Amino acid sequence: MNAEHDLSILSQFLRRMAPDVEGHDMGDPPAEVMPRLDAFAAGQADAKERSALAQLLKEHPEYLRYLGKAIRNRAA
């Protein structure tokens, strides 16, 4: 599986389960990471950036909370 496929699966899961996704609050990601996650949530990240974000999320799963909120806010 490639990173883009991993992000697609994650995105579909978060959209479907957003109201039920919870976790421990680890705080927001660093200021330089938030715009990247926001762009992904808005569907504005290119393939290279999606791949980089997949790797970043594997290394920092605590950022998923922020990403889930960003996706949920866009869906509202």
Backbone atoms as SQL, in Angstrom:
CREATE TABLE atoms (id INTEGER PRIMARY KEY, chain TEXT, resi INTEGER, resn TEXT, atom TEXT, x REAL, y REAL, z REAL);
INSERT INTO atoms VALUES
  (1, 'A', 1, 'MET', 'N', 0.837, -1.190, 0.000),
  (2, 'A', 1, 'MET', 'CA', 0.000, 0.000, 0.000),
  (3, 'A', 1, 'MET', 'C', 0.874, 1.243, 0.000),
  (4, 'A', 2, 'ASN', 'N', 0.392, 2.257, -0.657),
  (5, 'A', 2, 'ASN', 'CA', 1.166, 3.485, -0.660),
  (6, 'A', 2, 'ASN', 'C', 0.555, 4.498, 0.295),
  (7, 'A', 3, 'ALA', 'N', 1.299, 5.561, 0.539),
  (8, 'A', 3, 'ALA', 'CA', 0.880, 6.568, 1.506),
  (9, 'A', 3, 'ALA', 'C', -0.408, 7.258, 1.080),
  (10, 'A', 4, 'GLU', 'N', -0.571, 7.493, -0.218),
  (11, 'A', 4, 'GLU', 'CA', -1.781, 8.164, -0.690),
  (12, 'A', 4, 'GLU', 'C', -3.010, 7.295, -0.417),
  (13, 'A', 5, 'HIS', 'N', -2.889, 5.995, -0.588),
  (14, 'A', 5, 'HIS', 'CA', -3.993, 5.077, -0.290),
  (15, 'A', 5, 'HIS', 'C', -4.304, 5.109, 1.205),
  (16, 'A', 6, 'ASP', 'N', -3.255, 5.141, 2.040),
  (17, 'A', 6, 'ASP', 'CA', -3.444, 5.223, 3.487),
  (18, 'A', 6, 'ASP', 'C', -4.226, 6.474, 3.860),
  (19, 'A', 7, 'LEU', 'N', -3.882, 7.616, 3.258),
  (20, 'A', 7, 'LEU', 'CA', -4.587, 8.859, 3.560),
  (21, 'A', 7, 'LEU', 'C', -6.032, 8.804, 3.075),
  (22, 'A', 8, 'SER', 'N', -6.261, 8.166, 1.961),
  (23, 'A', 8, 'SER', 'CA', -7.616, 8.036, 1.452),
  (24, 'A', 8, 'SER', 'C', -8.473, 7.242, 2.426),
  (25, 'A', 9, 'ILE', 'N', -7.952, 6.164, 2.923),
  (26, 'A', 9, 'ILE', 'CA', -8.673, 5.337, 3.893),
  (27, 'A', 9, 'ILE', 'C', -8.951, 6.146, 5.154),
  (28, 'A', 10, 'LEU', 'N', -7.947, 6.866, 5.648),
  (29, 'A', 10, 'LEU', 'CA', -8.102, 7.692, 6.847),
  (30, 'A', 10, 'LEU', 'C', -9.156, 8.763, 6.631),
  (31, 'A', 11, 'SER', 'N', -9.100, 9.433, 5.507),
  (32, 'A', 11, 'SER', 'CA', -10.048, 10.497, 5.207),
  (33, 'A', 11, 'SER', 'C', -11.479, 9.965, 5.164),
  (34, 'A', 12, 'GLN', 'N', -11.676, 8.829, 4.505),
  (35, 'A', 12, 'GLN', 'CA', -13.011, 8.230, 4.434),
  (36, 'A', 12, 'GLN', 'C', -13.506, 7.850, 5.826),
  (37, 'A', 13, 'PHE', 'N', -12.627, 7.281, 6.636),
  (38, 'A', 13, 'PHE', 'CA', -12.997, 6.897, 7.999),
  (39, 'A', 13, 'PHE', 'C', -13.403, 8.119, 8.807),
  (40, 'A', 14, 'LEU', 'N', -12.594, 9.179, 8.746),
  (41, 'A', 14, 'LEU', 'CA', -12.894, 10.366, 9.530),
  (42, 'A', 14, 'LEU', 'C', -14.196, 11.022, 9.085),
  (43, 'A', 15, 'ARG', 'N', -14.455, 11.049, 7.803),
  (44, 'A', 15, 'ARG', 'CA', -15.711, 11.636, 7.316),
  (45, 'A', 15, 'ARG', 'C', -16.918, 10.838, 7.805),
  (46, 'A', 16, 'ARG', 'N', -16.774, 9.525, 7.797),
  (47, 'A', 16, 'ARG', 'CA', -17.884, 8.656, 8.177),
  (48, 'A', 16, 'ARG', 'C', -18.086, 8.627, 9.692),
  (49, 'A', 17, 'MET', 'N', -17.003, 8.660, 10.431),
  (50, 'A', 17, 'MET', 'CA', -17.075, 8.474, 11.875),
  (51, 'A', 17, 'MET', 'C', -16.767, 9.738, 12.673),
  (52, 'A', 18, 'ALA', 'N', -16.655, 10.876, 12.025),
  (53, 'A', 18, 'ALA', 'CA', -16.224, 12.105, 12.692),
  (54, 'A', 18, 'ALA', 'C', -16.922, 12.369, 14.023),
  (55, 'A', 19, 'PRO', 'N', -18.234, 12.211, 14.138),
  (56, 'A', 19, 'PRO', 'CA', -18.863, 12.494, 15.430),
  (57, 'A', 19, 'PRO', 'C', -18.409, 11.555, 16.545),
  (58, 'A', 20, 'ASP', 'N', -17.959, 10.362, 16.179),
  (59, 'A', 20, 'ASP', 'CA', -17.590, 9.373, 17.188),
  (60, 'A', 20, 'ASP', 'C', -16.099, 9.276, 17.453),
  (61, 'A', 21, 'VAL', 'N', -15.280, 9.971, 16.662),
  (62, 'A', 21, 'VAL', 'CA', -13.837, 9.869, 16.824),
  (63, 'A', 21, 'VAL', 'C', -13.412, 10.726, 18.017),
  (64, 'A', 22, 'GLU', 'N', -12.806, 10.076, 18.977),
  (65, 'A', 22, 'GLU', 'CA', -12.319, 10.773, 20.154),
  (66, 'A', 22, 'GLU', 'C', -10.907, 10.310, 20.431),
  (67, 'A', 23, 'GLY', 'N', -10.242, 11.037, 21.274),
  (68, 'A', 23, 'GLY', 'CA', -8.895, 10.658, 21.664),
  (69, 'A', 23, 'GLY', 'C', -8.431, 11.540, 22.796),
  (70, 'A', 24, 'HIS', 'N', -7.256, 11.282, 23.234),
  (71, 'A', 24, 'HIS', 'CA', -6.672, 12.106, 24.282),
  (72, 'A', 24, 'HIS', 'C', -6.138, 13.377, 23.653),
  (73, 'A', 25, 'ASP', 'N', -6.397, 14.493, 24.298),
  (74, 'A', 25, 'ASP', 'CA', -5.952, 15.775, 23.767),
  (75, 'A', 25, 'ASP', 'C', -4.453, 15.929, 23.995),
  (76, 'A', 26, 'MET', 'N', -3.711, 15.920, 22.914),
  (77, 'A', 26, 'MET', 'CA', -2.262, 16.102, 22.985),
  (78, 'A', 26, 'MET', 'C', -1.895, 17.523, 22.584),
  (79, 'A', 27, 'GLY', 'N', -2.908, 18.372, 22.420),
  (80, 'A', 27, 'GLY', 'CA', -2.645, 19.724, 21.960),
  (81, 'A', 27, 'GLY', 'C', -2.612, 19.773, 20.453),
  (82, 'A', 28, 'ASP', 'N', -2.564, 20.969, 19.938),
  (83, 'A', 28, 'ASP', 'CA', -2.519, 21.148, 18.489),
  (84, 'A', 28, 'ASP', 'C', -1.121, 20.860, 17.951),
  (85, 'A', 29, 'PRO', 'N', -1.048, 20.516, 16.670),
  (86, 'A', 29, 'PRO', 'CA', 0.261, 20.325, 16.041),
  (87, 'A', 29, 'PRO', 'C', 1.021, 21.657, 16.017),
  (88, 'A', 30, 'PRO', 'N', 2.297, 21.620, 15.721),
  (89, 'A', 30, 'PRO', 'CA', 3.070, 22.864, 15.607),
  (90, 'A', 30, 'PRO', 'C', 2.448, 23.793, 14.562),
  (91, 'A', 31, 'ALA', 'N', 2.659, 25.080, 14.744),
  (92, 'A', 31, 'ALA', 'CA', 2.058, 26.099, 13.867),
  (93, 'A', 31, 'ALA', 'C', 2.382, 25.865, 12.395),
  (94, 'A', 32, 'GLU', 'N', 3.556, 25.338, 12.085),
  (95, 'A', 32, 'GLU', 'CA', 3.921, 25.132, 10.677),
  (96, 'A', 32, 'GLU', 'C', 3.226, 23.916, 10.067),
  (97, 'A', 33, 'VAL', 'N', 2.663, 23.041, 10.896),
  (98, 'A', 33, 'VAL', 'CA', 1.992, 21.836, 10.401),
  (99, 'A', 33, 'VAL', 'C', 0.493, 22.088, 10.193),
  (100, 'A', 34, 'MET', 'N', -0.103, 22.938, 10.994),
  (101, 'A', 34, 'MET', 'CA', -1.554, 23.159, 10.908),
  (102, 'A', 34, 'MET', 'C', -2.028, 23.584, 9.517),
  (103, 'A', 35, 'PRO', 'N', -1.377, 24.521, 8.836),
  (104, 'A', 35, 'PRO', 'CA', -1.849, 24.885, 7.490),
  (105, 'A', 35, 'PRO', 'C', -1.780, 23.717, 6.500),
  (106, 'A', 36, 'ARG', 'N', -0.813, 22.850, 6.669),
  (107, 'A', 36, 'ARG', 'CA', -0.697, 21.684, 5.792),
  (108, 'A', 36, 'ARG', 'C', -1.867, 20.740, 6.010),
  (109, 'A', 37, 'LEU', 'N', -2.233, 20.521, 7.280),
  (110, 'A', 37, 'LEU', 'CA', -3.371, 19.659, 7.587),
  (111, 'A', 37, 'LEU', 'C', -4.676, 20.309, 7.137),
  (112, 'A', 38, 'ASP', 'N', -4.782, 21.621, 7.295),
  (113, 'A', 38, 'ASP', 'CA', -5.969, 22.340, 6.832),
  (114, 'A', 38, 'ASP', 'C', -6.132, 22.212, 5.319),
  (115, 'A', 39, 'ALA', 'N', -5.025, 22.330, 4.585),
  (116, 'A', 39, 'ALA', 'CA', -5.070, 22.195, 3.126),
  (117, 'A', 39, 'ALA', 'C', -5.501, 20.787, 2.742),
  (118, 'A', 40, 'PHE', 'N', -5.001, 19.781, 3.448),
  (119, 'A', 40, 'PHE', 'CA', -5.423, 18.410, 3.180),
  (120, 'A', 40, 'PHE', 'C', -6.915, 18.243, 3.436),
  (121, 'A', 41, 'ALA', 'N', -7.395, 18.766, 4.563),
  (122, 'A', 41, 'ALA', 'CA', -8.816, 18.662, 4.911),
  (123, 'A', 41, 'ALA', 'C', -9.688, 19.330, 3.852),
  (124, 'A', 42, 'ALA', 'N', -9.165, 20.375, 3.223),
  (125, 'A', 42, 'ALA', 'CA', -9.913, 21.104, 2.197),
  (126, 'A', 42, 'ALA', 'C', -9.768, 20.470, 0.814),
  (127, 'A', 43, 'GLY', 'N', -8.988, 19.400, 0.705),
  (128, 'A', 43, 'GLY', 'CA', -8.780, 18.751, -0.586),
  (129, 'A', 43, 'GLY', 'C', -7.826, 19.505, -1.483),
  (130, 'A', 44, 'GLN', 'N', -6.954, 20.328, -0.899),
  (131, 'A', 44, 'GLN', 'CA', -6.055, 21.167, -1.677),
  (132, 'A', 44, 'GLN', 'C', -4.613, 20.674, -1.686),
  (133, 'A', 45, 'ALA', 'N', -4.345, 19.519, -1.103),
  (134, 'A', 45, 'ALA', 'CA', -2.980, 18.992, -1.061),
  (135, 'A', 45, 'ALA', 'C', -2.726, 18.139, -2.302),
  (136, 'A', 46, 'ASP', 'N', -1.580, 18.365, -2.942),
  (137, 'A', 46, 'ASP', 'CA', -1.243, 17.552, -4.111),
  (138, 'A', 46, 'ASP', 'C', -0.736, 16.180, -3.667),
  (139, 'A', 47, 'ALA', 'N', -0.485, 15.314, -4.620),
  (140, 'A', 47, 'ALA', 'CA', -0.090, 13.935, -4.316),
  (141, 'A', 47, 'ALA', 'C', 1.183, 13.876, -3.477),
  (142, 'A', 48, 'LYS', 'N', 2.156, 14.713, -3.787),
  (143, 'A', 48, 'LYS', 'CA', 3.406, 14.714, -3.026),
  (144, 'A', 48, 'LYS', 'C', 3.159, 15.129, -1.576),
  (145, 'A', 49, 'GLU', 'N', 2.322, 16.143, -1.384),
  (146, 'A', 49, 'GLU', 'CA', 2.030, 16.612, -0.027),
  (147, 'A', 49, 'GLU', 'C', 1.202, 15.576, 0.732),
  (148, 'A', 50, 'ARG', 'N', 0.260, 14.924, 0.068),
  (149, 'A', 50, 'ARG', 'CA', -0.522, 13.876, 0.733),
  (150, 'A', 50, 'ARG', 'C', 0.380, 12.748, 1.208),
  (151, 'A', 51, 'SER', 'N', 1.348, 12.390, 0.399),
  (152, 'A', 51, 'SER', 'CA', 2.294, 11.352, 0.779),
  (153, 'A', 51, 'SER', 'C', 3.119, 11.784, 1.985),
  (154, 'A', 52, 'ALA', 'N', 3.584, 13.024, 1.962),
  (155, 'A', 52, 'ALA', 'CA', 4.368, 13.547, 3.084),
  (156, 'A', 52, 'ALA', 'C', 3.516, 13.593, 4.359),
  (157, 'A', 53, 'LEU', 'N', 2.250, 13.974, 4.216),
  (158, 'A', 53, 'LEU', 'CA', 1.371, 14.030, 5.388),
  (159, 'A', 53, 'LEU', 'C', 1.069, 12.636, 5.928),
  (160, 'A', 54, 'ALA', 'N', 0.949, 11.660, 5.058),
  (161, 'A', 54, 'ALA', 'CA', 0.727, 10.286, 5.515),
  (162, 'A', 54, 'ALA', 'C', 1.889, 9.848, 6.401),
  (163, 'A', 55, 'GLN', 'N', 3.092, 10.140, 5.971),
  (164, 'A', 55, 'GLN', 'CA', 4.266, 9.782, 6.774),
  (165, 'A', 55, 'GLN', 'C', 4.278, 10.560, 8.082),
  (166, 'A', 56, 'LEU', 'N', 3.958, 11.841, 8.022),
  (167, 'A', 56, 'LEU', 'CA', 3.928, 12.676, 9.223),
  (168, 'A', 56, 'LEU', 'C', 2.902, 12.142, 10.221),
  (169, 'A', 57, 'LEU', 'N', 1.736, 11.744, 9.731),
  (170, 'A', 57, 'LEU', 'CA', 0.692, 11.228, 10.620),
  (171, 'A', 57, 'LEU', 'C', 1.066, 9.875, 11.218),
  (172, 'A', 58, 'LYS', 'N', 1.836, 9.089, 10.493),
  (173, 'A', 58, 'LYS', 'CA', 2.325, 7.828, 11.059),
  (174, 'A', 58, 'LYS', 'C', 3.299, 8.100, 12.199),
  (175, 'A', 59, 'GLU', 'N', 4.097, 9.152, 12.039),
  (176, 'A', 59, 'GLU', 'CA', 5.077, 9.506, 13.069),
  (177, 'A', 59, 'GLU', 'C', 4.446, 10.252, 14.239),
  (178, 'A', 60, 'HIS', 'N', 3.345, 10.971, 13.964),
  (179, 'A', 60, 'HIS', 'CA', 2.679, 11.783, 14.986),
  (180, 'A', 60, 'HIS', 'C', 1.178, 11.545, 14.935),
  (181, 'A', 61, 'PRO', 'N', 0.722, 10.380, 15.381),
  (182, 'A', 61, 'PRO', 'CA', -0.712, 10.091, 15.316),
  (183, 'A', 61, 'PRO', 'C', -1.559, 11.056, 16.139),
  (184, 'A', 62, 'GLU', 'N', -0.944, 11.767, 17.058),
  (185, 'A', 62, 'GLU', 'CA', -1.687, 12.741, 17.856),
  (186, 'A', 62, 'GLU', 'C', -2.220, 13.895, 17.003),
  (187, 'A', 63, 'TYR', 'N', -1.674, 14.074, 15.798),
  (188, 'A', 63, 'TYR', 'CA', -2.156, 15.125, 14.895),
  (189, 'A', 63, 'TYR', 'C', -3.497, 14.753, 14.258),
  (190, 'A', 64, 'LEU', 'N', -3.891, 13.486, 14.365),
  (191, 'A', 64, 'LEU', 'CA', -5.157, 13.041, 13.779),
  (192, 'A', 64, 'LEU', 'C', -6.346, 13.773, 14.393),
  (193, 'A', 65, 'ARG', 'N', -6.253, 14.119, 15.657),
  (194, 'A', 65, 'ARG', 'CA', -7.332, 14.844, 16.315),
  (195, 'A', 65, 'ARG', 'C', -7.569, 16.173, 15.604),
  (196, 'A', 66, 'TYR', 'N', -6.498, 16.883, 15.346),
  (197, 'A', 66, 'TYR', 'CA', -6.614, 18.170, 14.659),
  (198, 'A', 66, 'TYR', 'C', -7.178, 17.968, 13.252),
  (199, 'A', 67, 'LEU', 'N', -6.660, 16.982, 12.544),
  (200, 'A', 67, 'LEU', 'CA', -7.130, 16.707, 11.191),
  (201, 'A', 67, 'LEU', 'C', -8.605, 16.329, 11.201),
  (202, 'A', 68, 'GLY', 'N', -9.016, 15.502, 12.141),
  (203, 'A', 68, 'GLY', 'CA', -10.425, 15.119, 12.250),
  (204, 'A', 68, 'GLY', 'C', -11.321, 16.324, 12.482),
  (205, 'A', 69, 'LYS', 'N', -10.879, 17.232, 13.350),
  (206, 'A', 69, 'LYS', 'CA', -11.656, 18.452, 13.593),
  (207, 'A', 69, 'LYS', 'C', -11.727, 19.311, 12.334),
  (208, 'A', 70, 'ALA', 'N', -10.627, 19.414, 11.604),
  (209, 'A', 70, 'ALA', 'CA', -10.605, 20.225, 10.385),
  (210, 'A', 70, 'ALA', 'C', -11.560, 19.651, 9.345),
  (211, 'A', 71, 'ILE', 'N', -11.569, 18.339, 9.186),
  (212, 'A', 71, 'ILE', 'CA', -12.476, 17.697, 8.236),
  (213, 'A', 71, 'ILE', 'C', -13.922, 17.857, 8.693),
  (214, 'A', 72, 'ARG', 'N', -14.174, 17.658, 9.959),
  (215, 'A', 72, 'ARG', 'CA', -15.534, 17.790, 10.490),
  (216, 'A', 72, 'ARG', 'C', -16.038, 19.218, 10.324),
  (217, 'A', 73, 'ASN', 'N', -15.195, 20.212, 10.586),
  (218, 'A', 73, 'ASN', 'CA', -15.599, 21.622, 10.445),
  (219, 'A', 73, 'ASN', 'C', -15.941, 21.960, 9.004),
  (220, 'A', 74, 'ARG', 'N', -15.246, 21.357, 8.052),
  (221, 'A', 74, 'ARG', 'CA', -15.532, 21.616, 6.639),
  (222, 'A', 74, 'ARG', 'C', -16.837, 20.958, 6.221),
  (223, 'A', 75, 'ALA', 'N', -17.172, 19.833, 6.851),
  (224, 'A', 75, 'ALA', 'CA', -18.387, 19.111, 6.504),
  (225, 'A', 75, 'ALA', 'C', -19.634, 19.755, 7.109),
  (226, 'A', 76, 'ALA', 'N', -19.432, 20.585, 8.116),
  (227, 'A', 76, 'ALA', 'CA', -20.589, 21.197, 8.825),
  (228, 'A', 76, 'ALA', 'C', -21.229, 22.301, 8.011);
